[in-house]
Amino acid sequence: MIDILPSPSYVGAYRFTATLDGNDYDRCIADLESRLRLHERVGIYCDMTGFTGLTAEAMGKDLRYALSKFGEYRRFARGAIVTDNQWLARVSDFAGHFFPHTEIRSFEPGEHDAALAWAADVEPLPPKE
């Protein structure tokens, strides 16, 4: 399940709980794309403390979306991941090495406010024409 959280227009803020399905993924991407229409670069905040996994449909949609954004990864300035799962924190921190224009950082469950503030530390420029 996904909850879209209140945030500045240049920050996609989401809470993932239980298993994310295809409909959840569609809602998340629609929200993120609406923010990318307004801003050249966005920050992303993901609270994954209750996340247990993805359905195959959601995983396929995630892969297709990632491939469709190839060459645009610079538009994702920061990714803050809040998790109590150590392996997910390590994977998130490691993934940051593969996206040179994107900073990815994991946060502990008690650091929600700090994680959102860090994700929002992005200059909200309009999209390039």
NUDRENPA-357207 format. One record per atom (N, C-alpha, C): residue number from 1; residue in three letters; atom name; x, y, z. Coordinates in pm, whole numbers, plus 50000, padded with zeros to 5 digits. Last residue first. Example, Ala and Ser with C-alpha at 12.3 -4.5 7.8 and 13.67 -1.06 7.14 Angstrom:
REM NUDRENPA-357207
R    i   aa  at      X      Y      Z
R    2  SER   N  51285  49775  50708
R    2  SER  CA  51367  49894  50714
R    2  SER   C  51290  50003  50787
R    1  ALA   N  51319  49431  50780
R    1  ALA  CA  51230  49550  50780
R    1  ALA   C  51320  49670  50780
END
This chain:
REM NUDRENPA-357207
R    i   aa  at      X      Y      Z
R  129  GLU   N  51284  52382  47889
R  129  GLU  CA  51193  52377  47772
R  129  GLU   C  51246  52286  47665
R  128  LYS   N  51322  52242  48209
R  128  LYS  CA  51382  52299  48088
R  128  LYS   C  51285  52284  47973
R  127  PRO   N  51102  52320  48486
R  127  PRO  CA  51161  52226  48389
R  127  PRO   C  51219  52301  48269
R  126  PRO   N  51218  52548  48748
R  126  PRO  CA  51117  52501  48651
R  126  PRO   C  51183  52405  48550
R  125  LEU   N  51378  52440  49054
R  125  LEU  CA  51381  52510  48925
R  125  LEU   C  51269  52461  48835
R  124  PRO   N  51427  52428  49363
R  124  PRO  CA  51308  52398  49281
R  124  PRO   C  51302  52482  49153
R  123  GLU   N  51706  52274  49489
R  123  GLU  CA  51663  52401  49428
R  123  GLU   C  51546  52373  49334
R  122  VAL   N  51660  52087  49781
R  122  VAL  CA  51677  52085  49636
R  122  VAL   C  51633  52220  49582
R  121  ASP   N  51598  51957  50034
R  121  ASP  CA  51708  52052  50014
R  121  ASP   C  51753  52047  49868
R  120  ALA   N  51418  51758  50074
R  120  ALA  CA  51366  51885  50024
R  120  ALA   C  51475  51989  49999
R  119  ALA   N  51565  51555  50189
R  119  ALA  CA  51513  51533  50052
R  119  ALA   C  51466  51665  49990
R  118  TRP   N  51603  51675  50441
R  118  TRP  CA  51718  51648  50354
R  118  TRP   C  51673  51630  50209
R  117  ALA   N  51341  51680  50538
R  117  ALA  CA  51414  51806  50521
R  117  ALA   C  51533  51786  50427
R  116  LEU   N  51294  51403  50550
R  116  LEU  CA  51213  51486  50461
R  116  LEU   C  51283  51620  50436
R  115  ALA   N  51487  51332  50744
R  115  ALA  CA  51490  51272  50609
R  115  ALA   C  51411  51357  50510
R  114  ALA   N  51405  51475  50968
R  114  ALA  CA  51537  51502  50910
R  114  ALA   C  51545  51448  50768
R  113  ASP   N  51156  51351  51014
R  113  ASP  CA  51164  51495  50984
R  113  ASP   C  51297  51531  50918
R  112  HIS   N  51234  51077  51063
R  112  HIS  CA  51144  51116  50954
R  112  HIS   C  51159  51262  50915
R  111  GLU   N  51398  50930  51236
R  111  GLU  CA  51453  51048  51167
R  111  GLU   C  51365  51096  51052
R  110  GLY   N  51330  50691  51347
R  110  GLY  CA  51306  50811  51426
R  110  GLY   C  51349  50940  51359
R  109  PRO   N  51422  50498  51153
R  109  PRO  CA  51280  50529  51169
R  109  PRO   C  51250  50655  51250
R  108  GLU   N  51718  50633  50987
R  108  GLU  CA  51655  50548  51087
R  108  GLU   C  51507  50588  51102
R  107  PHE   N  51788  50661  50636
R  107  PHE  CA  51764  50721  50767
R  107  PHE   C  51698  50617  50857
R  106  SER   N  52005  50669  50350
R  106  SER  CA  51908  50601  50437
R  106  SER   C  51905  50669  50574
R  105  ARG   N  52033  50844  50044
R  105  ARG  CA  52076  50828  50183
R  105  ARG   C  51966  50758  50262
R  104  ILE   N  52160  50950  49742
R  104  ILE  CA  52068  50858  49808
R  104  ILE   C  52122  50832  49947
R  103  GLU   N  52178  51192  49496
R  103  GLU  CA  52225  51153  49628
R  103  GLU   C  52119  51064  49691
R  102  THR   N  52246  51186  49156
R  102  THR  CA  52144  51164  49258
R  102  THR   C  52211  51122  49389
R  101  HIS   N  52431  51181  48963
R  101  HIS  CA  52363  51309  48984
R  101  HIS   C  52256  51300  49091
R  100  PRO   N  52526  50915  48952
R  100  PRO  CA  52618  51023  48988
R  100  PRO   C  52550  51157  49014
R   99  PHE   N  52427  50631  49055
R   99  PHE  CA  52354  50747  49001
R   99  PHE   C  52433  50872  49039
R   98  PHE   N  52567  50439  49183
R   98  PHE  CA  52536  50415  49043
R   98  PHE   C  52464  50532  48976
R   97  HIS   N  52586  50502  49450
R   97  HIS  CA  52710  50503  49371
R   97  HIS   C  52683  50488  49221
R   96  GLY   N  52334  50457  49558
R   96  GLY  CA  52376  50594  49530
R   96  GLY   C  52502  50604  49447
R   95  ALA   N  52329  50191  49625
R   95  ALA  CA  52270  50231  49497
R   95  ALA   C  52310  50373  49459
R   94  PHE   N  52428  50191  49889
R   94  PHE  CA  52512  50141  49780
R   94  PHE   C  52461  50187  49644
R   93  ASP   N  52203  50287  50027
R   93  ASP  CA  52328  50362  50030
R   93  ASP   C  52420  50320  49917
R   92  SER   N  52024  50075  49966
R   92  SER  CA  51994  50213  49929
R   92  SER   C  52121  50297  49924
R   91  VAL   N  52152  49856  50084
R   91  VAL  CA  52127  49857  49939
R   91  VAL   C  52102  49999  49891
R   90  ARG   N  52145  49938  50355
R   90  ARG  CA  52274  49917  50287
R   90  ARG   C  52258  49919  50136
R   89  ALA   N  51866  49948  50397
R   89  ALA  CA  51948  50068  50418
R   89  ALA   C  52081  50055  50344
R   88  LEU   N  51804  49681  50354
R   88  LEU  CA  51748  49783  50265
R   88  LEU   C  51825  49913  50277
R   87  TRP   N  51937  49563  50569
R   87  TRP  CA  51979  49528  50433
R   87  TRP   C  51925  49630  50334
R   86  GLN   N  51800  49679  50792
R   86  GLN  CA  51941  49709  50766
R   86  GLN   C  51985  49674  50624
R   85  ASN   N  51504  49832  50827
R   85  ASN  CA  51559  49711  50769
R   85  ASN   C  51704  49739  50725
R   84  ASP   N  51379  50055  50885
R   84  ASP  CA  51435  49985  50999
R   84  ASP   C  51501  49855  50955
R   83  THR   N  51404  50353  50687
R   83  THR  CA  51381  50209  50702
R   83  THR   C  51442  50158  50831
R   82  VAL   N  51369  50599  50457
R   82  VAL  CA  51355  50572  50600
R   82  VAL   C  51320  50424  50615
R   81  ILE   N  51556  50749  50217
R   81  ILE  CA  51489  50623  50248
R   81  ILE   C  51487  50604  50399
R   80  ALA   N  51567  51007  49993
R   80  ALA  CA  51578  50975  50136
R   80  ALA   C  51494  50852  50164
R   79  GLY   N  51729  51117  49718
R   79  GLY  CA  51637  51012  49761
R   79  GLY   C  51663  50977  49906
R   78  ARG   N  51764  51397  49501
R   78  ARG  CA  51791  51330  49628
R   78  ARG   C  51686  51225  49655
R   77  ALA   N  51714  51455  49226
R   77  ALA  CA  51828  51512  49298
R   77  ALA   C  51866  51433  49422
R   76  PHE   N  51636  51348  48936
R   76  PHE  CA  51607  51299  49071
R   76  PHE   C  51726  51339  49159
R   75  ARG   N  51741  51427  48702
R   75  ARG  CA  51625  51501  48750
R   75  ARG   C  51583  51459  48891
R   74  ARG   N  51933  51249  48629
R   74  ARG  CA  51979  51371  48692
R   74  ARG   C  51864  51452  48750
R   73  TYR   N  51798  51056  48483
R   73  TYR  CA  51818  51030  48625
R   73  TYR   C  51867  51155  48699
R   72  GLU   N  51753  51057  48216
R   72  GLU  CA  51689  51164  48293
R   72  GLU   C  51713  51148  48443
R   71  GLY   N  51867  50836  48109
R   71  GLY  CA  51909  50964  48054
R   71  GLY   C  51847  51082  48127
R   70  PHE   N  51580  50649  48167
R   70  PHE  CA  51723  50643  48136
R   70  PHE   C  51763  50772  48066
R   69  LYS   N  51315  50631  48209
R   69  LYS  CA  51380  50751  48261
R   69  LYS   C  51531  50750  48236
R   68  SER   N  51246  50382  48121
R   68  SER  CA  51192  50497  48048
R   68  SER   C  51258  50627  48091
R   67  LEU   N  51365  50221  48316
R   67  LEU  CA  51421  50221  48181
R   67  LEU   C  51371  50342  48101
R   66  ALA   N  51193  50278  48530
R   66  ALA  CA  51336  50307  48541
R   66  ALA   C  51401  50312  48403
R   65  TYR   N  50953  50173  48426
R   65  TYR  CA  50966  50316  48456
R   65  TYR   C  51113  50356  48462
R   64  ARG   N  51013  49899  48406
R   64  ARG  CA  50978  49976  48286
R   64  ARG   C  50994  50126  48309
R   63  LEU   N  51059  49843  48680
R   63  LEU  CA  51166  49824  48581
R   63  LEU   C  51137  49905  48455
R   62  ASP   N  50804  49896  48783
R   62  ASP  CA  50921  49968  48833
R   62  ASP   C  51036  49959  48732
R   61  LYS   N  50649  49709  48651
R   61  LYS  CA  50624  49851  48626
R   61  LYS   C  50742  49935  48671
R   60  GLY   N  50755  49475  48766
R   60  GLY  CA  50765  49498  48623
R   60  GLY   C  50745  49644  48587
R   59  MET   N  50681  49517  49034
R   59  MET  CA  50822  49505  48999
R   59  MET   C  50843  49530  48850
R   58  ALA   N  50402  49511  49012
R   58  ALA  CA  50468  49635  49055
R   58  ALA   C  50616  49633  49019
R   57  GLU   N  50371  49239  48933
R   57  GLU  CA  50323  49348  48848
R   57  GLU   C  50392  49480  48884
R   56  ALA   N  50472  49102  49153
R   56  ALA  CA  50541  49090  49024
R   56  ALA   C  50499  49203  48931
R   55  THR   N  50461  49319  49440
R   55  THR  CA  50405  49213  49357
R   55  THR   C  50486  49208  49228
R   54  LEU   N  50710  49378  49689
R   54  LEU  CA  50642  49418  49566
R   54  LEU   C  50575  49297  49502
R   53  GLY   N  50730  49421  50052
R   53  GLY  CA  50768  49372  49920
R   53  GLY   C  50683  49428  49808
R   52  THR   N  50689  49545  50296
R   52  THR  CA  50725  49403  50297
R   52  THR   C  50761  49348  50160
R   51  PHE   N  50717  49841  50489
R   51  PHE  CA  50721  49779  50356
R   51  PHE   C  50764  49634  50366
R   50  GLY   N  50721  50005  50705
R   50  GLY  CA  50623  49896  50704
R   50  GLY   C  50619  49819  50575
R   49  THR   N  50926  50186  50648
R   49  THR  CA  50934  50108  50771
R   49  THR   C  50833  49994  50776
R   48  MET   N  50975  50354  50440
R   48  MET  CA  50957  50213  50408
R   48  MET   C  50959  50126  50533
R   47  ASP   N  50921  50653  50316
R   47  ASP  CA  50915  50587  50446
R   47  ASP   C  50880  50441  50418
R   46  CYS   N  51095  50844  50098
R   46  CYS  CA  51023  50717  50107
R   46  CYS   C  51035  50662  50247
R   45  TYR   N  51120  51130  49911
R   45  TYR  CA  51122  51081  50048
R   45  TYR   C  51038  50954  50050
R   44  ILE   N  51301  51295  49663
R   44  ILE  CA  51206  51187  49693
R   44  ILE   C  51230  51142  49837
R   43  GLY   N  51321  51599  49477
R   43  GLY  CA  51368  51512  49583
R   43  GLY   C  51260  51407  49609
R   42  VAL   N  51374  51700  49135
R   42  VAL  CA  51290  51674  49252
R   42  VAL   C  51366  51590  49355
R   41  ARG   N  51423  51936  48878
R   41  ARG  CA  51479  51834  48967
R   41  ARG   C  51389  51821  49089
R   40  GLU   N  51242  52095  48736
R   40  GLU  CA  51349  52026  48665
R   40  GLU   C  51409  51912  48748
R   39  HIS   N  50891  52086  48795
R   39  HIS  CA  51027  52115  48839
R   39  HIS   C  51128  52032  48761
R   38  LEU   N  50645  52012  48687
R   38  LEU  CA  50658  52143  48749
R   38  LEU   C  50803  52185  48776
R   37  ARG   N  50672  51756  48599
R   37  ARG  CA  50621  51855  48503
R   37  ARG   C  50637  51997  48556
R   36  LEU   N  50749  51628  48831
R   36  LEU  CA  50851  51650  48728
R   36  LEU   C  50803  51745  48619
R   35  ARG   N  50499  51610  48956
R   35  ARG  CA  50603  51696  49015
R   35  ARG   C  50713  51726  48913
R   34  SER   N  50375  51425  48795
R   34  SER  CA  50315  51558  48807
R   34  SER   C  50416  51656  48866
R   33  GLU   N  50541  51203  48840
R   33  GLU  CA  50543  51267  48709
R   33  GLU   C  50480  51406  48713
R   32  LEU   N  50464  51141  49105
R   32  LEU  CA  50601  51181  49075
R   32  LEU   C  50609  51253  48941
R   31  ASP   N  50194  51065  49066
R   31  ASP  CA  50229  51177  49152
R   31  ASP   C  50369  51230  49120
R   30  ALA   N  50231  50847  48895
R   30  ALA  CA  50149  50961  48851
R   30  ALA   C  50181  51084  48935
R   29  ILE   N  50380  50679  49064
R   29  ILE  CA  50441  50734  48942
R   29  ILE   C  50362  50852  48890
R   28  CYS   N  50187  50621  49263
R   28  CYS  CA  50315  50681  49297
R   28  CYS   C  50377  50748  49175
R   27  ARG   N  49984  50496  49115
R   27  ARG  CA  49957  50620  49189
R   27  ARG   C  50086  50694  49223
R   26  ASP   N  50122  50268  49019
R   26  ASP  CA  50067  50366  48925
R   26  ASP   C  50040  50500  48994
R   25  TYR   N  50171  50136  49261
R   25  TYR  CA  50284  50185  49183
R   25  TYR   C  50236  50292  49083
R   24  ASP   N  49913  50064  49332
R   24  ASP  CA  49991  50152  49419
R   24  ASP   C  50103  50216  49339
R   23  ASN   N  49858  49888  49120
R   23  ASN  CA  49780  50010  49137
R   23  ASN   C  49851  50111  49225
R   22  GLY   N  50049  49682  49169
R   22  GLY  CA  50053  49762  49047
R   22  GLY   C  49975  49892  49057
R   21  ASP   N  50143  49696  49522
R   21  ASP  CA  50091  49630  49402
R   21  ASP   C  50094  49727  49283
R   20  LEU   N  50346  49639  49797
R   20  LEU  CA  50312  49736  49693
R   20  LEU   C  50263  49662  49570
R   19  THR   N  50260  49515  50109
R   19  THR  CA  50308  49482  49975
R   19  THR   C  50256  49584  49875
R   18  ALA   N  50320  49726  50389
R   18  ALA  CA  50280  49594  50339
R   18  ALA   C  50339  49572  50200
R   17  THR   N  50369  50063  50283
R   17  THR  CA  50343  49964  50387
R   17  THR   C  50295  49836  50321
R   16  PHE   N  50533  50359  50216
R   16  PHE  CA  50503  50227  50164
R   16  PHE   C  50482  50132  50281
R   15  ARG   N  50477  50689  50175
R   15  ARG  CA  50490  50586  50279
R   15  ARG   C  50445  50455  50217
R   14  TYR   N  50638  50964  50011
R   14  TYR  CA  50556  50844  50009
R   14  TYR   C  50582  50756  50130
R   13  ALA   N  50675  51258  49837
R   13  ALA  CA  50688  51197  49969
R   13  ALA   C  50588  51084  49981
R   12  GLY   N  50854  51442  49615
R   12  GLY  CA  50759  51332  49621
R   12  GLY   C  50779  51261  49753
R   11  VAL   N  50901  51780  49598
R   11  VAL  CA  50939  51660  49674
R   11  VAL   C  50825  51559  49668
R   10  TYR   N  50809  52010  49490
R   10  TYR  CA  50931  51956  49432
R   10  TYR   C  50985  51835  49509
R    9  SER   N  50596  52093  49644
R    9  SER  CA  50568  52043  49509
R    9  SER   C  50690  51981  49442
R    8  PRO   N  50640  51968  49981
R    8  PRO  CA  50651  52072  49879
R    8  PRO   C  50632  52011  49740
R    7  SER   N  50385  51740  50111
R    7  SER  CA  50524  51781  50089
R    7  SER   C  50525  51898  49991
R    6  PRO   N  50193  51478  50252
R    6  PRO  CA  50207  51621  50222
R    6  PRO   C  50355  51659  50212
R    5  LEU   N  50223  51153  50091
R    5  LEU  CA  50231  51241  50207
R    5  LEU   C  50240  51388  50165
R    4  ILE   N  50047  50887  49983
R    4  ILE  CA  50117  51005  49933
R    4  ILE   C  50108  51109  50043
R    3  ASP   N  50087  50557  50067
R    3  ASP  CA  50026  50682  50109
R    3  ASP   C  50111  50793  50051
R    2  ILE   N  50037  50231  49941
R    2  ILE  CA  50110  50357  49937
R    2  ILE   C  50024  50469  49991
R    1  MET   N  50083  49883  50000
R    1  MET  CA  50000  50000  50000
R    1  MET   C  50088  50124  50000
END
